[in-house]
Amino acid sequence: MPLSVRSITTVVDEIHVEGGRPVEPAARVAVVLATIENPWAGRGFVQDLAPVIDEVASELGKLLADRVVTALGAPVEAYGKAAIVGLDGEIEHGSGLIHTLKFGNHFREAANATTLLPAVEKRAAAGTVFDIPLKHVTDATIRSHHQTVEARVPDAPRADEIVIGLAAAAQGRPQARLAPLASEQ
C-alpha cells in the first residue's frame, strides 16, 4: 500500500519578545504536518500492522524530517513527533507509524540527535489542536529545551485519515532560566 498524502502543512513560529524582553536571535520553531490516508481505516480490526508500517513509515519519516529541518533553517536543538488519528481509526494506527525506528531515525539523523523523540498521539476530529512535546536532541534532562508547540490542520484528520507531524526548535524556551536538573540532585 503506497503512502497517500492529501496535504502537507508547514508552520514556522519566531518569538522576538518574551517577558517584555527581546529574544536575540529570535526563537524559531517549525512544525510540518502530513495528512495521510489511514491505511487501516475501513478494514476492521487488523492484528498485524507491521507490513504497512514497513512499507509506509520510512518514506513518511524521510519526507517530514527533510521538510521540518529545511523549514527551521537552523540546527535542530529540540524535537518531537505527533499523530492524530481520525475517528474511524485507532490510536494504535498513528502510534504504529511514529513509534518505529523506520520513521524516527530519519529525524534523528537529520538533527544529529541521540535521544528518543518525545511524542503525543490521540484520536480526534478534524481541526483538533494538539501539543507536540519537545526535548533536547542529545540530553533529555536539559530543562531549557522542554517545551511544547501547538499545531492543527483545520480540515484534518478526516475520519479515515491520520495527521503525522514533526516539530523542531533551534533553541530552548525563550528566556529560559530554570536551574539545571543536577542542581536538585
C-alpha positions as CSV (number, residue, x, y, z in Angstrom):
1,M,0.0,0.0,0.0
2,P,1.7,3.2,-1.1
3,L,1.8,6.3,1.0
4,S,-1.1,8.6,0.2
5,V,-0.6,12.2,1.3
6,R,-3.5,14.6,0.9
7,S,-1.8,17.7,2.3
8,I,1.3,19.0,4.0
9,T,1.1,21.9,6.4
10,T,4.2,23.8,7.5
11,V,4.3,26.4,10.3
12,V,7.3,28.4,11.4
13,D,7.0,30.5,14.5
14,E,9.5,33.1,15.6
15,I,9.4,34.7,19.0
16,H,11.0,38.1,19.1
17,V,9.9,39.3,22.5
18,E,9.3,37.1,25.6
19,G,8.5,38.5,29.1
20,G,8.8,42.0,27.7
21,R,12.4,41.4,26.7
22,P,13.9,41.0,23.3
23,V,14.9,37.4,22.2
24,E,18.0,37.6,20.1
25,P,18.3,35.8,17.9
26,A,14.6,35.2,17.5
27,A,13.5,31.8,18.9
28,R,12.4,29.6,15.9
29,V,10.1,26.6,16.0
30,A,9.0,24.7,12.9
31,V,6.2,22.1,12.5
32,V,5.4,20.0,9.5
33,L,2.2,18.0,9.4
34,A,1.3,15.4,6.7
35,T,-2.3,14.5,6.3
36,I,-2.3,10.9,5.0
37,E,-4.9,8.3,4.2
38,N,-5.2,5.9,7.2
39,P,-4.0,2.7,5.5
40,W,-6.0,0.6,8.0
41,A,-9.3,2.6,8.1
42,G,-12.3,0.6,6.9
43,R,-10.6,-2.7,7.1
44,G,-11.9,-3.7,10.5
45,F,-9.5,-4.8,13.2
46,V,-6.1,-5.5,11.7
47,Q,-4.0,-7.7,14.1
48,D,-0.6,-7.3,12.3
49,L,0.1,-3.6,11.5
50,A,3.8,-4.4,10.6
51,P,3.5,-4.9,6.9
52,V,2.0,-1.5,6.3
53,I,4.3,0.1,8.8
54,D,7.3,-1.4,7.0
55,E,6.0,0.0,3.7
56,V,5.0,3.5,4.8
57,A,6.8,4.6,7.9
58,S,10.3,5.2,6.4
59,E,9.0,7.2,3.4
60,L,6.9,9.3,5.7
61,G,9.7,9.9,8.2
62,K,12.1,10.9,5.5
63,L,9.6,13.3,3.9
64,L,8.8,15.0,7.2
65,A,12.3,15.1,8.6
66,D,13.7,16.8,5.4
67,R,10.9,19.4,5.4
68,V,11.0,20.3,9.1
69,V,14.8,20.8,9.1
70,T,14.6,22.9,6.0
71,A,11.7,24.9,7.4
72,L,13.6,25.6,10.7
73,G,16.5,26.9,8.8
74,A,18.9,26.4,11.7
75,P,20.5,23.5,13.6
76,V,17.9,21.5,15.5
77,E,18.3,21.6,19.3
78,A,14.9,20.2,20.4
79,Y,12.5,17.9,18.6
80,G,9.2,15.9,18.9
81,K,6.7,14.0,16.9
82,A,2.9,13.5,16.9
83,A,0.0,11.6,15.4
84,I,-3.8,12.4,15.4
85,V,-5.9,9.6,14.0
86,G,-9.3,10.3,12.5
87,L,-12.4,9.0,14.2
88,D,-12.7,5.8,12.1
89,G,-9.2,4.7,13.1
90,E,-7.4,3.5,16.2
91,I,-4.8,5.4,18.2
92,E,-2.6,2.3,17.5
93,H,-2.6,3.3,13.8
94,G,-0.8,6.6,14.5
95,S,1.4,5.0,17.1
96,G,2.5,2.3,14.8
97,L,3.7,4.8,12.2
98,I,5.6,7.1,14.5
99,H,6.9,4.7,17.1
100,T,9.3,2.8,14.9
101,L,12.9,3.5,14.1
102,K,12.0,3.4,10.4
103,F,10.2,6.7,11.0
104,G,12.2,8.3,13.7
105,N,15.7,7.6,12.6
106,H,15.3,10.0,9.6
107,F,14.7,12.9,12.0
108,R,17.4,11.7,14.5
109,E,20.0,11.6,11.7
110,A,18.9,15.0,10.2
111,A,19.1,16.6,13.7
112,N,22.3,14.8,14.8
113,A,20.3,13.6,17.7
114,T,20.7,10.7,20.1
115,T,17.7,10.9,22.4
116,L,14.3,9.3,21.9
117,L,11.8,11.6,20.2
118,P,9.0,12.7,22.7
119,A,5.6,12.0,21.2
120,V,1.9,12.6,21.5
121,E,-0.8,10.6,19.8
122,K,-4.6,10.6,20.0
123,R,-7.8,10.1,18.1
124,A,-9.8,13.2,17.3
125,A,-12.0,15.0,14.8
126,A,-10.8,17.4,12.1
127,G,-9.3,20.7,13.4
128,T,-8.3,19.4,16.8
129,V,-5.4,21.2,18.4
130,F,-2.6,19.0,19.7
131,D,0.5,19.9,21.6
132,I,3.8,18.4,20.4
133,P,6.3,18.0,23.3
134,L,9.9,18.9,22.5
135,K,13.1,17.8,24.3
136,H,16.8,18.4,23.7
137,V,18.2,16.3,20.8
138,T,21.1,14.8,22.8
139,D,20.2,15.2,26.5
140,A,16.6,14.9,27.6
141,T,17.4,16.3,31.0
142,I,18.2,19.8,29.7
143,R,15.3,21.7,31.1
144,S,15.5,24.7,28.9
145,H,14.5,22.6,25.9
146,H,11.4,21.1,27.5
147,Q,8.7,22.9,25.6
148,T,5.5,22.3,23.7
149,V,4.4,23.6,20.3
150,E,0.7,23.8,19.4
151,A,-0.4,22.6,15.9
152,R,-3.5,21.8,14.0
153,V,-4.8,21.3,10.5
154,P,-8.2,22.9,10.1
155,D,-9.7,20.2,7.9
156,A,-7.8,17.1,9.2
157,P,-7.8,14.4,10.1
158,R,-11.0,13.3,8.3
159,A,-12.4,10.2,9.7
160,D,-10.3,7.9,7.5
161,E,-7.0,9.9,7.8
162,I,-4.1,10.4,10.1
163,V,-2.1,13.6,10.7
164,I,1.5,12.8,11.3
165,G,3.8,15.7,12.5
166,L,7.4,16.5,13.4
167,A,8.4,19.6,15.3
168,A,11.9,21.2,15.7
169,A,13.2,24.1,17.7
170,A,16.5,25.9,17.1
171,Q,16.9,26.6,20.8
172,G,15.3,26.1,24.2
173,R,12.4,28.2,25.5
174,P,12.9,31.9,25.1
175,Q,14.3,33.5,28.3
176,A,14.7,30.0,30.0
177,R,16.3,30.4,33.4
178,L,15.5,27.3,35.5
179,A,18.4,25.8,37.3
180,P,20.0,22.7,35.8
181,L,18.5,19.4,36.9
182,A,21.8,18.5,38.5
183,S,21.3,21.3,41.0
184,E,18.5,19.4,42.6
185,Q,20.2,16.0,42.9
